[in-house]
Amino acid sequence: MRSHLALARGLAWDTSAYFVGSLSDPAEPSYRRLDTGLSWELGERIALSLVGQNLPRGRHEEFFDTTETVDATLIKRSAYAKVEWEF
């Protein structure tokens, strides 16, 4: 599910919510994920963004290889800032 809300003066708030069901072989529990971000367009060619990802839980495993040929993928909570400049 995704949401975009245009606020005043070039501000926008975007949110994405995900649900991933469990797997039986190999056994992986289900998980939820929520990402949200606030962006601000300073002009026609520059924008700033603050984003948080995987907010409900500190971490979750997305993949586990029973043959141990590939490392398990552990996704952690994260945040970042972004500056976009078009030229």
Kinemage of the C-alpha trace (Angstrom):
@kinemage 1
@onewidth
@group {chain A} dominant
@subgroup {mainchain}
@vectorlist {calphas} color= white
{ca met a 1} P 0.000 0.000 0.000
{ca arg a 2} L 1.398 3.414 -0.904
{ca ser a 3} L 0.421 6.939 0.020
{ca his a 4} L 1.546 10.349 -1.280
{ca leu a 5} L 0.449 13.552 0.402
{ca ala a 6} L 1.337 16.912 -1.160
{ca leu a 7} L 1.718 19.499 1.573
{ca ala a 8} L 2.221 23.271 1.361
{ca arg a 9} L 5.324 25.004 -0.066
{ca gly a 10} L 6.822 22.076 -1.990
{ca leu a 11} L 6.652 19.577 0.902
{ca ala a 12} L 5.512 16.009 0.268
{ca trp a 13} L 5.122 12.983 2.526
{ca asp a 14} L 5.321 9.463 1.072
{ca thr a 15} L 4.617 6.228 2.928
{ca ser a 16} L 4.741 2.594 1.810
{ca ala a 17} L 3.481 -0.380 3.830
{ca tyr a 18} L 4.279 -4.001 2.951
{ca phe a 19} L 3.256 -7.416 4.243
{ca val a 20} L 5.197 -10.513 3.221
{ca gly a 21} L 3.727 -13.901 4.088
{ca ser a 22} L 5.639 -16.754 5.659
{ca leu a 23} L 7.477 -19.454 3.712
{ca ser a 24} L 7.361 -23.136 4.596
{ca asp a 25} L 10.477 -24.496 2.877
{ca pro a 26} L 12.839 -23.062 3.955
{ca ala a 27} L 10.919 -21.828 6.989
{ca glu a 28} L 10.762 -18.023 7.074
{ca pro a 29} L 8.313 -16.099 9.263
{ca ser a 30} L 6.102 -13.396 7.806
{ca tyr a 31} L 7.049 -9.757 8.332
{ca arg a 32} L 5.731 -6.235 7.895
{ca arg a 33} L 7.683 -3.284 6.603
{ca leu a 34} L 6.930 0.445 6.732
{ca asp a 35} L 8.918 3.087 4.857
{ca thr a 36} L 8.215 6.805 5.093
{ca gly a 37} L 9.854 9.944 3.785
{ca leu a 38} L 9.486 13.698 3.743
{ca ser a 39} L 10.707 15.625 0.692
{ca trp a 40} L 11.020 19.346 0.064
{ca glu a 41} L 11.448 20.926 -3.355
{ca leu a 42} L 13.548 24.049 -2.855
{ca gly a 43} L 13.212 25.147 -6.457
{ca glu a 44} L 12.824 23.715 -9.955
{ca arg a 45} L 16.143 21.846 -9.818
{ca ile a 46} L 16.913 20.995 -6.200
{ca ala a 47} L 15.141 18.850 -3.582
{ca leu a 48} L 15.924 17.475 -0.115
{ca ser a 49} L 14.567 14.227 1.337
{ca leu a 50} L 14.633 12.455 4.718
{ca val a 51} L 13.644 8.778 4.591
{ca gly a 52} L 13.186 5.993 7.156
{ca gln a 53} L 12.984 2.347 6.063
{ca asn a 54} L 11.889 -0.856 7.784
{ca leu a 55} L 10.533 1.114 10.753
{ca pro a 56} L 8.314 -1.417 12.666
{ca arg a 57} L 11.125 -3.836 13.541
{ca gly a 58} L 14.844 -3.469 14.102
{ca arg a 59} L 15.589 -6.166 11.516
{ca his a 60} L 14.123 -9.108 9.635
{ca glu a 61} L 15.470 -11.927 7.551
{ca glu a 62} L 14.334 -11.946 3.924
{ca phe a 63} L 16.166 -14.999 2.639
{ca phe a 64} L 17.754 -18.104 4.096
{ca asp a 65} L 19.633 -20.644 1.970
{ca thr a 66} L 19.433 -24.173 3.391
{ca thr a 67} L 22.350 -25.290 1.206
{ca glu a 68} L 24.526 -22.583 2.806
{ca thr a 69} L 25.893 -21.489 -0.574
{ca val a 70} L 24.512 -17.977 -0.123
{ca asp a 71} L 24.556 -15.889 3.057
{ca ala a 72} L 21.224 -15.088 4.682
{ca thr a 73} L 19.896 -11.621 3.901
{ca leu a 74} L 19.233 -9.627 7.075
{ca ile a 75} L 17.492 -6.285 6.509
{ca lys a 76} L 17.983 -3.671 9.239
{ca arg a 77} L 16.104 -0.500 10.097
{ca ser a 78} L 17.712 2.451 8.321
{ca ala a 79} L 17.433 6.149 7.580
{ca tyr a 80} L 19.044 8.427 5.043
{ca ala a 81} L 19.033 11.966 3.709
{ca lys a 82} L 19.159 12.743 0.001
{ca val a 83} L 19.894 15.870 -2.025
{ca glu a 84} L 18.773 15.895 -5.676
{ca trp a 85} L 20.179 18.467 -8.048
{ca glu a 86} L 19.223 18.488 -11.722
{ca phe a 87} L 21.577 20.224 -14.099
